[in-house]
């Protein structure tokens, strides 16, 4: 059988993007730059100076957990593929090549891989970053396959990093490894493409699930409208659907969230003490929605988490997890809010806004960009692949080394 790396490299080399593919690439560029712009004042910037450009840009794009997601692989595709491509001067086609490789490789890993505790953005991300950068550098199929094999040693990352700077940094490590592997392949380094097959077997992936069919990114990408883990997008949206306007949060006696267990997989912080931990806390997300209405970036700061009202409300949130499920959007989420006077309010939701089947409108995307980037919003909405790197260089402290 043809090695997986060669199959994916052949697909990438023959990619002829459709108009829909190119529209997705442009939306992904805008969304990634917006969330990176929102993070330009985050304290993670203080530790990025010694990293490579792609590495630093990826960490900046991912640290707020506001970047897009490929549902079938549970991987943040654009936080990997946009920085990898921009670091070597690539374009939309190179992005789509990397994103398509990442989606397909992530699909071969599947939900069991993520459920086991792997951070799929990094495991699928390192070989995908190699494919993206190698395509951007104009390498042929054989060299793209070699680059992917050279990135295998970096194809790791675990979910215990969630809620710390390590989550964003390990995404950066994957990008750095991919760009480095592409440059090495272009310089003539050799590698056995079957290394990717062996790695897939070791992490329980199934190469039979790989397919060249469909659009560049099969299944599309989910765009987040709230700055936190994707597993919280649906509960927050359900809370907002309960029409809580005017509700006194102090009058809430109890909130019960009913959901399939799989939809809770990354939510590992039930009593967060920092803003980063809060992005992976169902209890805090419910409390923040009650207090803030639509949770924004300021809802997930250390100071916001420390609010006595937020701590009190978080303690009143109960989770009723039904066994099973096969992803973050399995089944539906149901919310029951009980007030001190005994009255109740209910809401249920299967798909949050921004999901591939409920894509954001132009107005919603523009509003997100404006919220994230402030005075840079119009610039980001009009950005192209040729000038995006210059914008990122304004936001990340230098100097960065190049692989």
Secondary structure as UniProt FT lines:
FT   HELIX           4..13
FT   HELIX           19..38
FT   HELIX           39..41
FT   HELIX           43..47
FT   TURN            49..50
FT   HELIX           53..62
FT   TURN            63..64
FT   STRAND          69..70
FT   TURN            71..74
FT   HELIX           77..86
FT   TURN            87..89
FT   HELIX           92..115
FT   TURN            116..117
FT   HELIX           120..136
FT   TURN            137..138
FT   HELIX           141..150
FT   HELIX           152..154
FT   HELIX           159..161
FT   TURN            162..163
FT   HELIX           165..186
FT   TURN            187..188
FT   HELIX           194..202
FT   TURN            203..204
FT   HELIX           207..209
FT   TURN            218..219
FT   HELIX           230..232
FT   HELIX           233..241
FT   TURN            245..246
FT   HELIX           249..251
FT   STRAND          252..260
FT   HELIX           261..264
FT   TURN            265..266
FT   HELIX           275..278
FT   TURN            279..280
FT   HELIX           282..292
FT   HELIX           297..300
FT   HELIX           302..305
FT   HELIX           308..314
FT   TURN            315..316
FT   STRAND          317..322
FT   TURN            328..329
FT   STRAND          333..339
FT   TURN            340..341
FT   STRAND          344..349
FT   TURN            353..354
FT   HELIX           356..358
FT   HELIX           362..373
FT   HELIX           374..376
FT   HELIX           377..381
FT   TURN            385..387
FT   HELIX           388..395
//
